[in-house]
Amino acid sequence: MEQKVIVDIFGEKFSLKTDQDPEYLKKLAAVVDKEMRAASRQVNNLSGARVGALAALKLADEYFQLKKDFDELAELVKKR
């Protein structure tokens, strides 16, 4: 069942629809908000879009590192 969830990311409210647990979506939004705030502290005077791009790059890097680690671990388990 689709539900409406309002989240706040970097001072902007977003009204989103989800068929998952709304708390999960809120946790995702909190992670994005945290990364955007950290990026804005590191580099002054950037627009929200640029801060969002920096935060997205950091999250993408974390994702790819974790995926690489997972794939390596899965390969080790497969060889056993």
Backbone as CSV, one residue per row, in Angstrom:
resi,resn,N_x,N_y,N_z,CA_x,CA_y,CA_z,C_x,C_y,C_z
1,MET,0.839,-1.184,0.000,0.000,0.000,0.000,0.884,1.247,0.000
2,GLU,0.670,2.122,-0.919,1.470,3.327,-1.059,1.104,4.349,0.023
3,GLN,2.153,4.928,0.633,1.943,5.924,1.675,2.722,7.191,1.335
4,LYS,2.209,8.312,1.788,2.880,9.592,1.593,3.766,9.857,2.820
5,VAL,5.003,10.270,2.564,5.952,10.569,3.634,6.587,11.915,3.324
6,ILE,6.680,12.763,4.322,7.349,14.050,4.161,8.696,13.961,4.870
7,VAL,9.752,14.274,4.121,11.099,14.251,4.680,11.737,15.615,4.477
8,ASP,12.739,15.907,5.297,13.476,17.163,5.205,14.924,16.829,4.859
9,ILE,15.370,17.350,3.729,16.747,17.144,3.307,17.357,18.507,3.014
10,PHE,18.357,18.856,3.806,19.112,20.104,3.621,18.185,21.315,3.607
11,GLY,17.205,21.278,4.527,16.294,22.403,4.678,15.129,22.442,3.704
12,GLU,15.025,21.447,2.862,13.927,21.377,1.891,12.999,20.230,2.265
13,LYS,11.711,20.475,2.199,10.718,19.429,2.456,10.388,18.712,1.152
14,PHE,10.335,17.392,1.228,9.975,16.572,0.079,8.808,15.681,0.465
15,SER,7.781,15.696,-0.348,6.637,14.819,-0.155,6.820,13.648,-1.102
16,LEU,7.038,12.463,-0.529,7.349,11.275,-1.321,6.307,10.196,-1.079
17,LYS,6.167,9.335,-2.053,5.280,8.184,-1.905,6.136,6.929,-1.863
18,THR,5.753,6.005,-0.995,6.490,4.751,-0.883,5.533,3.614,-0.579
19,ASP,5.899,2.435,-1.044,5.135,1.255,-0.661,5.929,0.437,0.359
20,GLN,7.035,1.010,0.824,7.830,0.389,1.885,7.494,1.051,3.212
21,ASP,8.184,0.622,4.251,8.016,1.212,5.572,8.438,2.689,5.525
22,PRO,7.564,3.612,5.900,7.918,5.032,5.876,9.163,5.358,6.706
23,GLU,9.391,4.623,7.767,10.577,4.872,8.599,11.859,4.584,7.829
24,TYR,11.819,3.616,6.942,12.975,3.303,6.106,13.303,4.499,5.214
25,LEU,12.287,5.076,4.589,12.485,6.239,3.736,13.013,7.423,4.541
26,LYS,12.521,7.582,5.755,13.006,8.658,6.620,14.478,8.457,6.976
27,LYS,14.889,7.212,7.190,16.295,6.924,7.481,17.167,7.252,6.274
28,LEU,16.697,6.892,5.082,17.447,7.230,3.868,17.610,8.738,3.733
29,ALA,16.533,9.460,3.952,16.573,10.918,3.853,17.527,11.504,4.892
30,ALA,17.553,10.933,6.077,18.455,11.420,7.130,19.916,11.228,6.737
31,VAL,20.220,10.116,6.088,21.595,9.875,5.628,21.983,10.908,4.568
32,VAL,21.089,11.157,3.620,21.365,12.141,2.573,21.530,13.530,3.193
33,ASP,20.656,13.881,4.120,20.737,15.180,4.790,22.077,15.324,5.511
34,LYS,22.483,14.291,6.228,23.754,14.318,6.963,24.929,14.531,6.011
35,GLU,24.939,13.814,4.899,26.038,13.943,3.936,26.049,15.325,3.288
36,MET,24.878,15.869,2.997,24.820,17.208,2.404,25.316,18.259,3.384
37,ARG,24.947,18.122,4.648,25.408,19.088,5.650,26.920,18.987,5.839
38,ALA,27.454,17.786,5.827,28.906,17.604,5.953,29.617,18.219,4.748
39,ALA,29.086,18.008,3.550,29.693,18.576,2.347,29.652,20.097,2.375
40,SER,28.564,20.661,2.865,28.441,22.128,2.894,29.391,22.749,3.906
41,ARG,29.737,22.013,4.958,30.707,22.518,5.942,32.126,22.506,5.375
42,GLN,32.401,21.554,4.491,33.745,21.435,3.934,34.026,22.472,2.857
43,VAL,33.011,22.828,2.084,33.190,23.778,0.989,32.126,24.863,1.114
44,ASN,32.562,26.073,1.377,31.618,27.182,1.588,31.054,27.708,0.268
45,ASN,29.910,28.349,0.370,29.294,29.087,-0.732,28.944,28.245,-1.950
46,LEU,28.498,27.031,-1.752,28.037,26.209,-2.867,26.519,26.180,-2.875
47,SER,25.961,26.074,-4.055,24.508,25.953,-4.172,24.062,24.598,-3.641
48,GLY,22.783,24.487,-3.358,22.237,23.217,-2.887,22.479,22.084,-3.875
49,ALA,22.396,22.402,-5.163,22.620,21.375,-6.184,24.065,20.876,-6.144
50,ARG,25.005,21.769,-5.967,26.420,21.363,-5.913,26.715,20.580,-4.636
51,VAL,26.130,21.018,-3.537,26.286,20.276,-2.285,25.692,18.884,-2.440
52,GLY,24.529,18.802,-3.087,23.895,17.513,-3.339,24.759,16.615,-4.197
53,ALA,25.416,17.195,-5.204,26.291,16.405,-6.071,27.480,15.863,-5.288
54,LEU,28.084,16.686,-4.427,29.206,16.216,-3.605,28.766,15.106,-2.660
55,ALA,27.598,15.284,-2.041,27.078,14.255,-1.135,26.792,12.966,-1.902
56,ALA,26.227,13.095,-3.090,25.931,11.911,-3.911,27.213,11.181,-4.289
57,LEU,28.266,11.921,-4.623,29.549,11.295,-4.941,30.101,10.522,-3.753
58,LYS,30.001,11.100,-2.552,30.494,10.411,-1.361,29.688,9.144,-1.105
59,LEU,28.368,9.230,-1.210,27.524,8.052,-1.001,27.775,6.993,-2.075
60,ALA,27.981,7.419,-3.310,28.280,6.470,-4.381,29.615,5.776,-4.120
61,ASP,30.602,6.533,-3.643,31.907,5.944,-3.307,31.745,4.888,-2.212
62,GLU,30.997,5.216,-1.170,30.762,4.257,-0.091,30.066,3.003,-0.629
63,TYR,29.081,3.203,-1.499,28.362,2.071,-2.083,29.314,1.175,-2.873
64,PHE,30.124,1.773,-3.740,31.030,0.979,-4.572,32.087,0.265,-3.736
65,GLN,32.568,0.906,-2.669,33.538,0.254,-1.786,32.892,-0.952,-1.091
66,LEU,31.682,-0.763,-0.588,30.980,-1.866,0.070,30.661,-2.988,-0.913
67,LYS,30.251,-2.636,-2.128,29.959,-3.650,-3.142,31.216,-4.433,-3.487
68,LYS,32.335,-3.738,-3.623,33.606,-4.401,-3.923,33.957,-5.374,-2.798
69,ASP,33.846,-4.907,-1.554,34.139,-5.767,-0.401,33.207,-6.976,-0.379
70,PHE,31.925,-6.744,-0.639,30.951,-7.840,-0.651,31.278,-8.851,-1.736
71,ASP,31.566,-8.341,-2.942,31.885,-9.243,-4.056,33.132,-10.076,-3.757
72,GLU,34.136,-9.449,-3.139,35.351,-10.184,-2.772,35.043,-11.253,-1.727
73,LEU,34.231,-10.915,-0.755,33.844,-11.874,0.280,33.023,-13.011,-0.321
74,ALA,32.095,-12.675,-1.194,31.267,-13.704,-1.841,32.145,-14.649,-2.661
75,GLU,33.156,-14.130,-3.313,34.064,-14.954,-4.100,34.865,-15.901,-3.192
76,LEU,35.284,-15.382,-2.027,36.004,-16.230,-1.069,35.114,-17.365,-0.554
77,VAL,33.870,-17.045,-0.251,32.929,-18.057,0.247,32.660,-19.090,-0.848
78,LYS,32.549,-18.635,-2.060,32.278,-19.508,-3.201,33.412,-20.517,-3.408
79,LYS,34.647,-20.084,-3.145,35.817,-20.940,-3.338,35.954,-22.014,-2.255
80,ARG,35.286,-21.832,-1.139,35.397,-22.787,-0.026,34.693,-24.021,-0.328
